[in-house]
Amino acid sequence: MTRRAALARAALALAAAGLAGCAAPNPSAQPQAHADLRIATVAIDDSGLASLDTSPVAAWVRASLSGRIAHALEGRMAPGDPAAATLTVRVDAVVLGPVGAGGGALDRISGDASLRGGGVEEKPVGVAVTLPYVASRGDLIQAQPARERRVAALAQAFADQLPGKLGL
């Protein structure tokens, strides 16, 4: 097994161990399923990223999250429908973990989402995703494109979590 494969396996094991320690879901705390809910707009609240304003990370999140969310919910999107809900997503933190001597890191994005209108009771749900990252030799040479790809992967994972978290 190569060093990179071993690091990737270790990072995945750490992420899985963190998830394994989580409490079992409480069915009464889960969002109610909304089989026919339509979403008119997606609003991104990036006020939680204020501390990143001097960093390109905030701009990368803003640029990639809306499209990824719309794609993850594309069967539910109904732009302009006055009876449809508004989805508000707030991102509070994006952490690109430091790359260790072996080339691995754990990246994290967290925030919340809530639906308003469309016949649903507004109830924010938390969303947090941790992803392992293993640097390639090229990533170490061209750090900024690698960081941008890491943020895009976090935005995609965040968007992919939304339908389930919102009961859609």
Secondary structure, DSSP 8 states (H G I E B T S, - for coil): --HHHHHHHHHHHHHHHHHHTS----GGGS----TT--EEEEEEE-GGGGGGTTSHHHHHHHHHHHHHHHHHTTTTB-TT-TTSEEEEEEEEEEEE----TTSEEEEEEEEEEEEEBTTB----EEEEEEEEEE--HHHHHSHHHHHHHHHHHHHHHHHHHHHHHTT-
